[in-house]
Amino acid sequence: MKGLLVVVGASVGGAVGWWLGAFVGVMTAFLLSVLGTGAGMYAGARIFGQYLS
């Protein structure tokens, strides 16, 4: 279950980061996508730890 939440968080975070960065340029979109992926992974693991473990 934890892995599923981490993957979903990474996907959503990366997509949001790419969408926000695409207004500026491709490299900004890539950078924000990487940061969003990391933040989504952290959020997914944190949600699991607080509510499901």
C-alpha positions as CSV (number, residue, x, y, z in Angstrom):
1,M,0.0,0.0,0.0
2,K,2.8,2.4,0.8
3,G,4.4,1.8,-2.6
4,L,1.2,2.5,-4.3
5,L,0.8,5.8,-2.5
6,V,4.4,6.8,-3.3
7,V,3.9,6.0,-7.0
8,V,0.6,7.9,-7.2
9,G,2.1,10.9,-5.3
10,A,5.2,10.9,-7.6
11,S,3.0,10.8,-10.7
12,V,0.7,13.6,-9.5
13,G,3.5,15.8,-8.2
14,G,5.5,15.3,-11.4
15,A,2.6,16.2,-13.6
16,V,1.7,19.3,-11.6
17,G,5.4,20.4,-11.7
18,W,5.6,19.9,-15.4
19,W,2.4,21.7,-16.0
20,L,3.5,24.7,-14.0
21,G,7.0,24.8,-15.5
22,A,5.7,24.5,-19.1
23,F,4.5,28.1,-19.0
24,V,8.2,29.2,-18.7
25,G,10.1,26.6,-20.8
26,V,11.1,23.0,-21.2
27,M,14.0,23.1,-18.8
28,T,11.9,24.8,-16.1
29,A,9.2,22.2,-16.7
30,F,11.8,19.4,-16.2
31,L,13.2,20.9,-13.0
32,L,9.8,21.5,-11.5
33,S,8.7,18.0,-12.5
34,V,11.7,16.5,-10.7
35,L,10.9,18.6,-7.6
36,G,7.2,17.8,-7.8
37,T,8.1,14.1,-8.1
38,G,10.2,14.2,-4.9
39,A,7.5,16.2,-3.0
40,G,4.8,13.7,-4.2
41,M,6.9,10.8,-3.0
42,Y,7.4,12.4,0.4
43,A,3.7,13.2,0.7
44,G,2.6,9.7,-0.3
45,A,4.9,8.1,2.3
46,R,3.9,10.7,4.9
47,I,0.2,10.0,4.3
48,F,0.8,6.3,4.7
49,G,2.7,6.8,7.9
50,Q,0.1,9.0,9.5
51,Y,-3.2,7.4,8.4
52,L,-2.6,3.9,7.3
53,S,0.2,2.3,9.3
